[in-house]
Amino acid sequence: MPRVSRAHARVLALLDRLVDRHKDADSALPGWTRGHVLKHLADNARAFDRQARAALQGQVIDMYDGGRSGRDRSVDEGATRPLAQLRAELKLAQQALEDTWSGLTAEVWTRRVRFRHATVRDTALARWREAEIHAVDLMAGYRPRDWPLDFALHAVEFLSTRAPAGTRLVLQATDHEFTQAMGTGTTVEVCGAVRDLAAWMAGRTIDGHLHTNTVHLPELGPWPPDPAD
């Protein structure tokens, strides 16, 4: 997955702009510092590595050792580590994941995993989302406007289930030939740059302006849940 590798490298490059005192500053995620985001990214890379290695053995296992509570505990405890340690951990975890993926056959990529009751290939797309969106959450100079176009389009498609109940949400890009309708009910149109549309769907601050045929932008539904939870 070259796109994931590029996103991985980008996150590490962003960290080169920071010094240790920046680590404990707020991220864009409520209640999380940059340290929390970095620890989560490392743990998430290991979790997807765990899914891939289990699939290689014909097994289906949980995403995180200890489940969601174990994941949360690891993030809270690890966020206090020095920036250099968090960067080294993230670099190692990302490289291990890419190394595991590089050894998979086409058949293994289609095997089922616990995450979303999906496939190993789906976990690669999920990791792409994690790396690109959390790179923005670090607030280290990377913005939704910097997302690759193919990522913005993918994010909108993945998040289409966030259309509010009773609403046919129609997204129209003003800078790209792109229109997507999702949901059923009263039509609400939202227009703007495709990356702003993706950021809004992802619950992140947009860089430009969105326009709608209603008084206010609609309130989106929840992030797509992992049905395996």
mmCIF file of the C-alpha atoms, coordinates in Angstrom:
data_MODEL
# 
_entry.id   MODEL 
# 
loop_
_atom_site.group_PDB 
_atom_site.id 
_atom_site.type_symbol 
_atom_site.label_atom_id 
_atom_site.label_alt_id 
_atom_site.label_comp_id 
_atom_site.label_asym_id 
_atom_site.label_entity_id 
_atom_site.label_seq_id 
_atom_site.pdbx_PDB_ins_code 
_atom_site.Cartn_x 
_atom_site.Cartn_y 
_atom_site.Cartn_z 
_atom_site.occupancy 
_atom_site.B_iso_or_equiv 
_atom_site.pdbx_formal_charge 
_atom_site.auth_seq_id 
_atom_site.auth_comp_id 
_atom_site.auth_asym_id 
_atom_site.auth_atom_id 
_atom_site.pdbx_PDB_model_num 
ATOM 1   C CA . MET A 1 1   ? 0.000   0.000   0.000   1.00 0.00 ? 1   MET A CA 1 
ATOM 2   C CA . PRO A 1 2   ? 2.198   2.877   -1.228  1.00 0.00 ? 2   PRO A CA 1 
ATOM 3   C CA . ARG A 1 3   ? -0.427  5.426   -0.165  1.00 0.00 ? 3   ARG A CA 1 
ATOM 4   C CA . VAL A 1 4   ? -0.191  4.227   3.433   1.00 0.00 ? 4   VAL A CA 1 
ATOM 5   C CA . SER A 1 5   ? 3.608   4.279   3.310   1.00 0.00 ? 5   SER A CA 1 
ATOM 6   C CA . ARG A 1 6   ? 3.530   7.896   2.150   1.00 0.00 ? 6   ARG A CA 1 
ATOM 7   C CA . ALA A 1 7   ? 1.092   8.800   4.922   1.00 0.00 ? 7   ALA A CA 1 
ATOM 8   C CA . HIS A 1 8   ? 3.333   7.055   7.458   1.00 0.00 ? 8   HIS A CA 1 
ATOM 9   C CA . ALA A 1 9   ? 6.359   9.001   6.282   1.00 0.00 ? 9   ALA A CA 1 
ATOM 10  C CA . ARG A 1 10  ? 4.401   12.238  6.402   1.00 0.00 ? 10  ARG A CA 1 
ATOM 11  C CA . VAL A 1 11  ? 3.473   11.787  10.059  1.00 0.00 ? 11  VAL A CA 1 
ATOM 12  C CA . LEU A 1 12  ? 7.104   11.180  10.991  1.00 0.00 ? 12  LEU A CA 1 
ATOM 13  C CA . ALA A 1 13  ? 8.155   14.271  9.036   1.00 0.00 ? 13  ALA A CA 1 
ATOM 14  C CA . LEU A 1 14  ? 5.584   16.355  10.907  1.00 0.00 ? 14  LEU A CA 1 
ATOM 15  C CA . LEU A 1 15  ? 7.126   15.266  14.192  1.00 0.00 ? 15  LEU A CA 1 
ATOM 16  C CA . ASP A 1 16  ? 10.460  16.702  13.081  1.00 0.00 ? 16  ASP A CA 1 
ATOM 17  C CA . ARG A 1 17  ? 8.833   20.149  13.395  1.00 0.00 ? 17  ARG A CA 1 
ATOM 18  C CA . LEU A 1 18  ? 8.095   19.595  17.093  1.00 0.00 ? 18  LEU A CA 1 
ATOM 19  C CA . VAL A 1 19  ? 10.147  19.626  20.267  1.00 0.00 ? 19  VAL A CA 1 
ATOM 20  C CA . ASP A 1 20  ? 9.341   17.814  23.466  1.00 0.00 ? 20  ASP A CA 1 
ATOM 21  C CA . ARG A 1 21  ? 7.412   20.679  25.048  1.00 0.00 ? 21  ARG A CA 1 
ATOM 22  C CA . HIS A 1 22  ? 4.972   20.573  22.132  1.00 0.00 ? 22  HIS A CA 1 
ATOM 23  C CA . LYS A 1 23  ? 3.998   16.977  22.883  1.00 0.00 ? 23  LYS A CA 1 
ATOM 24  C CA . ASP A 1 24  ? 1.717   17.826  25.796  1.00 0.00 ? 24  ASP A CA 1 
ATOM 25  C CA . ALA A 1 25  ? -0.152  20.578  23.935  1.00 0.00 ? 25  ALA A CA 1 
ATOM 26  C CA . ASP A 1 26  ? -3.747  19.923  22.944  1.00 0.00 ? 26  ASP A CA 1 
ATOM 27  C CA . SER A 1 27  ? -4.410  18.103  19.718  1.00 0.00 ? 27  SER A CA 1 
ATOM 28  C CA . ALA A 1 28  ? -7.538  18.683  17.646  1.00 0.00 ? 28  ALA A CA 1 
ATOM 29  C CA . LEU A 1 29  ? -9.195  15.790  19.490  1.00 0.00 ? 29  LEU A CA 1 
ATOM 30  C CA . PRO A 1 30  ? -11.004 16.824  22.696  1.00 0.00 ? 30  PRO A CA 1 
ATOM 31  C CA . GLY A 1 31  ? -9.208  15.489  25.757  1.00 0.00 ? 31  GLY A CA 1 
ATOM 32  C CA . TRP A 1 32  ? -6.174  14.265  23.829  1.00 0.00 ? 32  TRP A CA 1 
ATOM 33  C CA . THR A 1 33  ? -2.741  15.834  23.608  1.00 0.00 ? 33  THR A CA 1 
ATOM 34  C CA . ARG A 1 34  ? -0.424  15.294  20.692  1.00 0.00 ? 34  ARG A CA 1 
ATOM 35  C CA . GLY A 1 35  ? 1.155   12.569  22.811  1.00 0.00 ? 35  GLY A CA 1 
ATOM 36  C CA . HIS A 1 36  ? -2.163  10.727  22.951  1.00 0.00 ? 36  HIS A CA 1 
ATOM 37  C CA . VAL A 1 37  ? -2.507  10.909  19.166  1.00 0.00 ? 37  VAL A CA 1 
ATOM 38  C CA . LEU A 1 38  ? 1.018   9.592   18.616  1.00 0.00 ? 38  LEU A CA 1 
ATOM 39  C CA . LYS A 1 39  ? 0.591   6.705   21.053  1.00 0.00 ? 39  LYS A CA 1 
ATOM 40  C CA . HIS A 1 40  ? -2.730  5.805   19.451  1.00 0.00 ? 40  HIS A CA 1 
ATOM 41  C CA . LEU A 1 41  ? -1.161  5.813   15.990  1.00 0.00 ? 41  LEU A CA 1 
ATOM 42  C CA . ALA A 1 42  ? 1.581   3.447   17.164  1.00 0.00 ? 42  ALA A CA 1 
ATOM 43  C CA . ASP A 1 43  ? -0.870  1.135   18.937  1.00 0.00 ? 43  ASP A CA 1 
ATOM 44  C CA . ASN A 1 44  ? -3.175  1.157   15.925  1.00 0.00 ? 44  ASN A CA 1 
ATOM 45  C CA . ALA A 1 45  ? -0.335  0.171   13.588  1.00 0.00 ? 45  ALA A CA 1 
ATOM 46  C CA . ARG A 1 46  ? 0.479   -2.759  15.871  1.00 0.00 ? 46  ARG A CA 1 
ATOM 47  C CA . ALA A 1 47  ? -3.203  -3.712  16.002  1.00 0.00 ? 47  ALA A CA 1 
ATOM 48  C CA . PHE A 1 48  ? -3.449  -3.938  12.221  1.00 0.00 ? 48  PHE A CA 1 
ATOM 49  C CA . ASP A 1 49  ? -0.151  -5.825  12.136  1.00 0.00 ? 49  ASP A CA 1 
ATOM 50  C CA . ARG A 1 50  ? -1.725  -8.218  14.652  1.00 0.00 ? 50  ARG A CA 1 
ATOM 51  C CA . GLN A 1 51  ? -4.774  -8.645  12.393  1.00 0.00 ? 51  GLN A CA 1 
ATOM 52  C CA . ALA A 1 52  ? -2.635  -9.374  9.350   1.00 0.00 ? 52  ALA A CA 1 
ATOM 53  C CA . ARG A 1 53  ? -0.375  -11.872 11.117  1.00 0.00 ? 53  ARG A CA 1 
ATOM 54  C CA . ALA A 1 54  ? -3.391  -13.665 12.568  1.00 0.00 ? 54  ALA A CA 1 
ATOM 55  C CA . ALA A 1 55  ? -4.992  -13.859 9.120   1.00 0.00 ? 55  ALA A CA 1 
ATOM 56  C CA . LEU A 1 56  ? -1.765  -15.321 7.790   1.00 0.00 ? 56  LEU A CA 1 
ATOM 57  C CA . GLN A 1 57  ? -2.210  -18.153 10.306  1.00 0.00 ? 57  GLN A CA 1 
ATOM 58  C CA . GLY A 1 58  ? -5.889  -18.563 9.490   1.00 0.00 ? 58  GLY A CA 1 
ATOM 59  C CA . GLN A 1 59  ? -6.969  -17.004 12.784  1.00 0.00 ? 59  GLN A CA 1 
ATOM 60  C CA . VAL A 1 60  ? -9.388  -14.207 13.708  1.00 0.00 ? 60  VAL A CA 1 
ATOM 61  C CA . ILE A 1 61  ? -8.452  -12.279 16.849  1.00 0.00 ? 61  ILE A CA 1 
ATOM 62  C CA . ASP A 1 62  ? -9.389  -9.042  18.606  1.00 0.00 ? 62  ASP A CA 1 
ATOM 63  C CA . MET A 1 63  ? -7.908  -5.768  17.415  1.00 0.00 ? 63  MET A CA 1 
ATOM 64  C CA . TYR A 1 64  ? -6.308  -4.866  20.741  1.00 0.00 ? 64  TYR A CA 1 
ATOM 65  C CA . ASP A 1 65  ? -4.976  -7.030  23.532  1.00 0.00 ? 65  ASP A CA 1 
ATOM 66  C CA . GLY A 1 66  ? -7.353  -6.219  26.391  1.00 0.00 ? 66  GLY A CA 1 
ATOM 67  C CA . GLY A 1 67  ? -10.045 -4.881  24.082  1.00 0.00 ? 67  GLY A CA 1 
ATOM 68  C CA . ARG A 1 68  ? -11.155 -1.256  24.003  1.00 0.00 ? 68  ARG A CA 1 
ATOM 69  C CA . SER A 1 69  ? -10.340 -0.671  27.669  1.00 0.00 ? 69  SER A CA 1 
ATOM 70  C CA . GLY A 1 70  ? -6.833  -1.997  27.083  1.00 0.00 ? 70  GLY A CA 1 
ATOM 71  C CA . ARG A 1 71  ? -6.458  0.302   24.095  1.00 0.00 ? 71  ARG A CA 1 
ATOM 72  C CA . ASP A 1 72  ? -7.569  3.350   26.081  1.00 0.00 ? 72  ASP A CA 1 
ATOM 73  C CA . ARG A 1 73  ? -5.304  2.497   29.001  1.00 0.00 ? 73  ARG A CA 1 
ATOM 74  C CA . SER A 1 74  ? -2.286  2.111   26.723  1.00 0.00 ? 74  SER A CA 1 
ATOM 75  C CA . VAL A 1 75  ? -2.924  5.504   25.105  1.00 0.00 ? 75  VAL A CA 1 
ATOM 76  C CA . ASP A 1 76  ? -3.352  7.306   28.425  1.00 0.00 ? 76  ASP A CA 1 
ATOM 77  C CA . GLU A 1 77  ? -0.222  5.768   29.930  1.00 0.00 ? 77  GLU A CA 1 
ATOM 78  C CA . GLY A 1 78  ? 1.943   6.115   26.828  1.00 0.00 ? 78  GLY A CA 1 
ATOM 79  C CA . ALA A 1 79  ? 1.037   9.735   26.086  1.00 0.00 ? 79  ALA A CA 1 
ATOM 80  C CA . THR A 1 80  ? 3.330   10.926  28.866  1.00 0.00 ? 80  THR A CA 1 
ATOM 81  C CA . ARG A 1 81  ? 6.492   9.508   27.297  1.00 0.00 ? 81  ARG A CA 1 
ATOM 82  C CA . PRO A 1 82  ? 9.076   11.859  25.755  1.00 0.00 ? 82  PRO A CA 1 
ATOM 83  C CA . LEU A 1 83  ? 8.520   12.869  22.150  1.00 0.00 ? 83  LEU A CA 1 
ATOM 84  C CA . ALA A 1 84  ? 11.640  11.042  20.961  1.00 0.00 ? 84  ALA A CA 1 
ATOM 85  C CA . GLN A 1 85  ? 10.393  7.798   22.467  1.00 0.00 ? 85  GLN A CA 1 
ATOM 86  C CA . LEU A 1 86  ? 6.942   8.177   20.953  1.00 0.00 ? 86  LEU A CA 1 
ATOM 87  C CA . ARG A 1 87  ? 8.430   8.925   17.535  1.00 0.00 ? 87  ARG A CA 1 
ATOM 88  C CA . ALA A 1 88  ? 10.730  5.911   17.721  1.00 0.00 ? 88  ALA A CA 1 
ATOM 89  C CA . GLU A 1 89  ? 7.840   3.672   18.776  1.00 0.00 ? 89  GLU A CA 1 
ATOM 90  C CA . LEU A 1 90  ? 5.643   4.961   15.965  1.00 0.00 ? 90  LEU A CA 1 
ATOM 91  C CA . LYS A 1 91  ? 8.383   4.523   13.368  1.00 0.00 ? 91  LYS A CA 1 
ATOM 92  C CA . LEU A 1 92  ? 9.023   0.948   14.495  1.00 0.00 ? 92  LEU A CA 1 
ATOM 93  C CA . ALA A 1 93  ? 5.326   0.030   14.565  1.00 0.00 ? 93  ALA A CA 1 
ATOM 94  C CA . GLN A 1 94  ? 4.662   1.505   11.125  1.00 0.00 ? 94  GLN A CA 1 
ATOM 95  C CA . GLN A 1 95  ? 7.653   -0.252  9.595   1.00 0.00 ? 95  GLN A CA 1 
ATOM 96  C CA . ALA A 1 96  ? 6.659   -3.585  11.156  1.00 0.00 ? 96  ALA A CA 1 
ATOM 97  C CA . LEU A 1 97  ? 3.169   -3.237  9.678   1.00 0.00 ? 97  LEU A CA 1 
ATOM 98  C CA . GLU A 1 98  ? 4.512   -2.425  6.227   1.00 0.00 ? 98  GLU A CA 1 
ATOM 99  C CA . ASP A 1 99  ? 6.952   -5.345  6.446   1.00 0.00 ? 99  ASP A CA 1 
ATOM 100 C CA . THR A 1 100 ? 4.124   -7.735  7.327   1.00 0.00 ? 100 THR A CA 1 
ATOM 101 C CA . TRP A 1 101 ? 1.984   -6.463  4.476   1.00 0.00 ? 101 TRP A CA 1 
ATOM 102 C CA . SER A 1 102 ? 4.858   -6.825  2.006   1.00 0.00 ? 102 SER A CA 1 
ATOM 103 C CA . GLY A 1 103 ? 4.939   -10.575 2.653   1.00 0.00 ? 103 GLY A CA 1 
ATOM 104 C CA . LEU A 1 104 ? 1.226   -11.253 2.129   1.00 0.00 ? 104 LEU A CA 1 
ATOM 105 C CA . THR A 1 105 ? -0.077  -13.095 -0.899  1.00 0.00 ? 105 THR A CA 1 
ATOM 106 C CA . ALA A 1 106 ? -3.107  -11.939 -2.862  1.00 0.00 ? 106 ALA A CA 1 
ATOM 107 C CA . GLU A 1 107 ? -5.181  -14.651 -1.198  1.00 0.00 ? 107 GLU A CA 1 
ATOM 108 C CA . VAL A 1 108 ? -4.257  -13.567 2.334   1.00 0.00 ? 108 VAL A CA 1 
ATOM 109 C CA . TRP A 1 109 ? -5.295  -9.987  1.569   1.00 0.00 ? 109 TRP A CA 1 
ATOM 110 C CA . THR A 1 110 ? -8.852  -11.281 1.077   1.00 0.00 ? 110 THR A CA 1 
ATOM 111 C CA . ARG A 1 111 ? -9.032  -13.206 4.362   1.00 0.00 ? 111 ARG A CA 1 
ATOM 112 C CA . ARG A 1 112 ? -11.461 -12.126 7.050   1.00 0.00 ? 112 ARG A CA 1 
ATOM 113 C CA . VAL A 1 113 ? -10.368 -10.259 10.162  1.00 0.00 ? 113 VAL A CA 1 
ATOM 114 C CA . ARG A 1 114 ? -12.070 -9.264  13.405  1.00 0.00 ? 114 ARG A CA 1 
ATOM 115 C CA . PHE A 1 115 ? -11.926 -5.544  12.539  1.00 0.00 ? 115 PHE A CA 1 
ATOM 116 C CA . ARG A 1 116 ? -15.323 -4.598  11.058  1.00 0.00 ? 116 ARG A CA 1 
ATOM 117 C CA . HIS A 1 117 ? -15.812 -8.271  10.062  1.00 0.00 ? 117 HIS A CA 1 
ATOM 118 C CA . ALA A 1 118 ? -13.883 -7.154  6.986   1.00 0.00 ? 118 ALA A CA 1 
ATOM 119 C CA . THR A 1 119 ? -10.729 -8.268  5.150   1.00 0.00 ? 119 THR A CA 1 
ATOM 120 C CA . VAL A 1 120 ? -7.025  -7.636  5.542   1.00 0.00 ? 120 VAL A CA 1 
ATOM 121 C CA . ARG A 1 121 ? -7.262  -5.266  2.571   1.00 0.00 ? 121 ARG A CA 1 
ATOM 122 C CA . ASP A 1 122 ? -9.915  -3.262  4.397   1.00 0.00 ? 122 ASP A CA 1 
ATOM 123 C CA . THR A 1 123 ? -7.538  -2.802  7.333   1.00 0.00 ? 123 THR A CA 1 
ATOM 124 C CA . ALA A 1 124 ? -5.049  -1.163  4.964   1.00 0.00 ? 124 ALA A CA 1 
ATOM 125 C CA . LEU A 1 125 ? -7.695  1.364   3.939   1.00 0.00 ? 125 LEU A CA 1 
ATOM 126 C CA . ALA A 1 126 ? -8.519  1.915   7.598   1.00 0.00 ? 126 ALA A CA 1 
ATOM 127 C CA . ARG A 1 127 ? -4.864  2.540   8.387   1.00 0.00 ? 127 ARG A CA 1 
ATOM 128 C CA . TRP A 1 128 ? -4.751  5.069   5.550   1.00 0.00 ? 128 TRP A CA 1 
ATOM 129 C CA . ARG A 1 129 ? -7.641  6.901   7.183   1.00 0.00 ? 129 ARG A CA 1 
ATOM 130 C CA . GLU A 1 130 ? -5.987  6.765   10.596  1.00 0.00 ? 130 GLU A CA 1 
ATOM 131 C CA . ALA A 1 131 ? -2.706  8.185   9.327   1.00 0.00 ? 131 ALA A CA 1 
ATOM 132 C CA . GLU A 1 132 ? -4.183  10.949  7.149   1.00 0.00 ? 132 GLU A CA 1 
ATOM 133 C CA . ILE A 1 133 ? -6.845  12.149  9.587   1.00 0.00 ? 133 ILE A CA 1 
ATOM 134 C CA . HIS A 1 134 ? -4.689  11.990  12.703  1.00 0.00 ? 134 HIS A CA 1 
ATOM 135 C CA . ALA A 1 135 ? -1.908  13.824  10.877  1.00 0.00 ? 135 ALA A CA 1 
ATOM 136 C CA . VAL A 1 136 ? -4.356  16.732  10.777  1.00 0.00 ? 136 VAL A CA 1 
ATOM 137 C CA . ASP A 1 137 ? -5.260  16.183  14.438  1.00 0.00 ? 137 ASP A CA 1 
ATOM 138 C CA . LEU A 1 138 ? -1.621  16.735  15.431  1.00 0.00 ? 138 LEU A CA 1 
ATOM 139 C CA . MET A 1 139 ? -1.996  20.404  14.447  1.00 0.00 ? 139 MET A CA 1 
ATOM 140 C CA . ALA A 1 140 ? 1.584   20.478  13.212  1.00 0.00 ? 140 ALA A CA 1 
ATOM 141 C CA . GLY A 1 141 ? 0.996   22.249  9.915   1.00 0.00 ? 141 GLY A CA 1 
ATOM 142 C CA . TYR A 1 142 ? -0.861  19.552  7.952   1.00 0.00 ? 142 TYR A CA 1 
ATOM 143 C CA . ARG A 1 143 ? -4.435  20.478  7.036   1.00 0.00 ? 143 ARG A CA 1 
ATOM 144 C CA . PRO A 1 144 ? -7.346  18.846  5.191   1.00 0.00 ? 144 PRO A CA 1 
ATOM 145 C CA . ARG A 1 145 ? -6.435  21.009  2.192   1.00 0.00 ? 145 ARG A CA 1 
ATOM 146 C CA . ASP A 1 146 ? -3.190  19.003  2.051   1.00 0.00 ? 146 ASP A CA 1 
ATOM 147 C CA . TRP A 1 147 ? -4.921  15.623  1.782   1.00 0.00 ? 147 TRP A CA 1 
ATOM 148 C CA . PRO A 1 148 ? -4.306  13.756  -1.466  1.00 0.00 ? 148 PRO A CA 1 
ATOM 149 C CA . LEU A 1 149 ? -7.367  13.952  -3.700  1.00 0.00 ? 149 LEU A CA 1 
ATOM 150 C CA . ASP A 1 150 ? -7.810  10.192  -3.759  1.00 0.00 ? 150 ASP A CA 1 
ATOM 151 C CA . PHE A 1 151 ? -7.871  10.168  0.027   1.00 0.00 ? 151 PHE A CA 1 
ATOM 152 C CA . ALA A 1 152 ? -10.526 12.892  0.209   1.00 0.00 ? 152 ALA A CA 1 
ATOM 153 C CA . LEU A 1 153 ? -12.722 10.961  -2.222  1.00 0.00 ? 153 LEU A CA 1 
ATOM 154 C CA . HIS A 1 154 ? -12.215 7.742   -0.279  1.00 0.00 ? 154 HIS A CA 1 
ATOM 155 C CA . ALA A 1 155 ? -13.046 9.430   3.032   1.00 0.00 ? 155 ALA A CA 1 
ATOM 156 C CA . VAL A 1 156 ? -16.336 10.809  1.702   1.00 0.00 ? 156 VAL A CA 1 
ATOM 157 C CA . GLU A 1 157 ? -17.328 7.391   0.409   1.00 0.00 ? 157 GLU A CA 1 
ATOM 158 C CA . PHE A 1 158 ? -16.433 5.633   3.673   1.00 0.00 ? 158 PHE A CA 1 
ATOM 159 C CA . LEU A 1 159 ? -18.285 8.221   5.756   1.00 0.00 ? 159 LEU A CA 1 
ATOM 160 C CA . SER A 1 160 ? -21.438 8.218   3.627   1.00 0.00 ? 160 SER A CA 1 
ATOM 161 C CA . THR A 1 161 ? -23.323 6.396   6.408   1.00 0.00 ? 161 THR A CA 1 
ATOM 162 C CA . ARG A 1 162 ? -23.117 9.615   8.453   1.00 0.00 ? 162 ARG A CA 1 
ATOM 163 C CA . ALA A 1 163 ? -25.966 11.126  6.442   1.00 0.00 ? 163 ALA A CA 1 
ATOM 164 C CA . PRO A 1 164 ? -28.561 12.255  9.005   1.00 0.00 ? 164 PRO A CA 1 
ATOM 165 C CA . ALA A 1 165 ? -31.643 10.075  9.437   1.00 0.00 ? 165 ALA A CA 1 
ATOM 166 C CA . GLY A 1 166 ? -34.452 11.130  7.125   1.00 0.00 ? 166 GLY A CA 1 
ATOM 167 C CA . THR A 1 167 ? -32.089 13.083  4.889   1.00 0.00 ? 167 THR A CA 1 
ATOM 168 C CA . ARG A 1 168 ? -30.885 12.569  1.354   1.00 0.00 ? 168 ARG A CA 1 
ATOM 169 C CA . LEU A 1 169 ? -27.527 14.297  1.604   1.00 0.00 ? 169 LEU A CA 1 
ATOM 170 C CA . VAL A 1 170 ? -26.077 15.413  -1.739  1.00 0.00 ? 170 VAL A CA 1 
ATOM 171 C CA . LEU A 1 171 ? -22.445 16.509  -1.783  1.00 0.00 ? 171 LEU A CA 1 
ATOM 172 C CA . GLN A 1 172 ? -21.278 18.569  -4.753  1.00 0.00 ? 172 GLN A CA 1 
ATOM 173 C CA . ALA A 1 173 ? -17.612 19.457  -5.186  1.00 0.00 ? 173 ALA A CA 1 
ATOM 174 C CA . THR A 1 174 ? -16.876 22.878  -6.656  1.00 0.00 ? 174 THR A CA 1 
ATOM 175 C CA . ASP A 1 175 ? -13.262 22.096  -7.556  1.00 0.00 ? 175 ASP A CA 1 
ATOM 176 C CA . HIS A 1 176 ? -13.603 18.585  -8.943  1.00 0.00 ? 176 HIS A CA 1 
ATOM 177 C CA . GLU A 1 177 ? -16.092 16.566  -10.975 1.00 0.00 ? 177 GLU A CA 1 
ATOM 178 C CA . PHE A 1 178 ? -17.638 14.858  -8.002  1.00 0.00 ? 178 PHE A CA 1 
ATOM 179 C CA . THR A 1 179 ? -21.179 14.441  -6.738  1.00 0.00 ? 179 THR A CA 1 
ATOM 180 C CA . GLN A 1 180 ? -22.355 11.915  -4.181  1.00 0.00 ? 180 GLN A CA 1 
ATOM 181 C CA . ALA A 1 181 ? -25.801 11.299  -2.771  1.00 0.00 ? 181 ALA A CA 1 
ATOM 182 C CA . MET A 1 182 ? -26.319 9.345   0.443   1.00 0.00 ? 182 MET A CA 1 
ATOM 183 C CA . GLY A 1 183 ? -29.254 8.516   2.656   1.00 0.00 ? 183 GLY A CA 1 
ATOM 184 C CA . THR A 1 184 ? -32.967 8.905   1.939   1.00 0.00 ? 184 THR A CA 1 
ATOM 185 C CA . GLY A 1 185 ? -35.542 11.565  2.756   1.00 0.00 ? 185 GLY A CA 1 
ATOM 186 C CA . THR A 1 186 ? -35.554 15.337  2.416   1.00 0.00 ? 186 THR A CA 1 
ATOM 187 C CA . THR A 1 187 ? -32.777 16.499  0.088   1.00 0.00 ? 187 THR A CA 1 
ATOM 188 C CA . VAL A 1 188 ? -30.042 18.648  1.614   1.00 0.00 ? 188 VAL A CA 1 
ATOM 189 C CA . GLU A 1 189 ? -27.305 19.862  -0.714  1.00 0.00 ? 189 GLU A CA 1 
ATOM 190 C CA . VAL A 1 190 ? -23.818 20.765  0.520   1.00 0.00 ? 190 VAL A CA 1 
ATOM 191 C CA . CYS A 1 191 ? -21.319 22.313  -1.897  1.00 0.00 ? 191 CYS A CA 1 
ATOM 192 C CA . GLY A 1 192 ? -17.645 23.152  -1.519  1.00 0.00 ? 192 GLY A CA 1 
ATOM 193 C CA . ALA A 1 193 ? -14.103 22.016  -2.247  1.00 0.00 ? 193 ALA A CA 1 
ATOM 194 C CA . VAL A 1 194 ? -13.844 18.240  -2.165  1.00 0.00 ? 194 VAL A CA 1 
ATOM 195 C CA . ARG A 1 195 ? -11.294 18.278  0.654   1.00 0.00 ? 195 ARG A CA 1 
ATOM 196 C CA . ASP A 1 196 ? -13.560 20.528  2.722   1.00 0.00 ? 196 ASP A CA 1 
ATOM 197 C CA . LEU A 1 197 ? -16.426 18.123  2.122   1.00 0.00 ? 197 LEU A CA 1 
ATOM 198 C CA . ALA A 1 198 ? -14.223 15.267  3.318   1.00 0.00 ? 198 ALA A CA 1 
ATOM 199 C CA . ALA A 1 199 ? -13.097 17.214  6.380   1.00 0.00 ? 199 ALA A CA 1 
ATOM 200 C CA . TRP A 1 200 ? -16.671 18.070  7.306   1.00 0.00 ? 200 TRP A CA 1 
ATOM 201 C CA . MET A 1 201 ? -17.765 14.456  6.927   1.00 0.00 ? 201 MET A CA 1 
ATOM 202 C CA . ALA A 1 202 ? -14.817 13.435  9.101   1.00 0.00 ? 202 ALA A CA 1 
ATOM 203 C CA . GLY A 1 203 ? -15.747 15.938  11.810  1.00 0.00 ? 203 GLY A CA 1 
ATOM 204 C CA . ARG A 1 204 ? -12.663 18.079  11.232  1.00 0.00 ? 204 ARG A CA 1 
ATOM 205 C CA . THR A 1 205 ? -12.360 21.836  10.753  1.00 0.00 ? 205 THR A CA 1 
ATOM 206 C CA . ILE A 1 206 ? -12.598 22.848  7.106   1.00 0.00 ? 206 ILE A CA 1 
ATOM 207 C CA . ASP A 1 207 ? -10.194 25.256  5.426   1.00 0.00 ? 207 ASP A CA 1 
ATOM 208 C CA . GLY A 1 208 ? -12.678 27.021  3.156   1.00 0.00 ? 208 GLY A CA 1 
ATOM 209 C CA . HIS A 1 209 ? -16.434 27.397  3.031   1.00 0.00 ? 209 HIS A CA 1 
ATOM 210 C CA . LEU A 1 210 ? -19.335 25.030  2.512   1.00 0.00 ? 210 LEU A CA 1 
ATOM 211 C CA . HIS A 1 211 ? -22.692 26.151  1.151   1.00 0.00 ? 211 HIS A CA 1 
ATOM 212 C CA . THR A 1 212 ? -26.043 24.477  1.673   1.00 0.00 ? 212 THR A CA 1 
ATOM 213 C CA . ASN A 1 213 ? -29.617 24.907  0.516   1.00 0.00 ? 213 ASN A CA 1 
ATOM 214 C CA . THR A 1 214 ? -30.755 24.974  4.149   1.00 0.00 ? 214 THR A CA 1 
ATOM 215 C CA . VAL A 1 215 ? -30.152 27.521  6.889   1.00 0.00 ? 215 VAL A CA 1 
ATOM 216 C CA . HIS A 1 216 ? -27.397 25.502  8.545   1.00 0.00 ? 216 HIS A CA 1 
ATOM 217 C CA . LEU A 1 217 ? -25.289 22.505  7.692   1.00 0.00 ? 217 LEU A CA 1 
ATOM 218 C CA . PRO A 1 218 ? -27.045 19.376  8.938   1.00 0.00 ? 218 PRO A CA 1 
ATOM 219 C CA . GLU A 1 219 ? -25.811 17.547  12.007  1.00 0.00 ? 219 GLU A CA 1 
ATOM 220 C CA . LEU A 1 220 ? -24.147 14.364  10.843  1.00 0.00 ? 220 LEU A CA 1 
ATOM 221 C CA . GLY A 1 221 ? -24.774 10.959  12.297  1.00 0.00 ? 221 GLY A CA 1 
ATOM 222 C CA . PRO A 1 222 ? -22.162 8.948   14.215  1.00 0.00 ? 222 PRO A CA 1 
ATOM 223 C CA . TRP A 1 223 ? -18.906 7.675   12.754  1.00 0.00 ? 223 TRP A CA 1 
ATOM 224 C CA . PRO A 1 224 ? -19.395 4.252   11.162  1.00 0.00 ? 224 PRO A CA 1 
ATOM 225 C CA . PRO A 1 225 ? -19.154 1.783   14.078  1.00 0.00 ? 225 PRO A CA 1 
ATOM 226 C CA . ASP A 1 226 ? -17.087 -1.347  14.114  1.00 0.00 ? 226 ASP A CA 1 
ATOM 227 C CA . PRO A 1 227 ? -19.833 -3.999  14.054  1.00 0.00 ? 227 PRO A CA 1 
ATOM 228 C CA . ALA A 1 228 ? -17.430 -6.347  15.809  1.00 0.00 ? 228 ALA A CA 1 
ATOM 229 C CA . ASP A 1 229 ? -17.566 -4.237  18.998  1.00 0.00 ? 229 ASP A CA 1 
# 
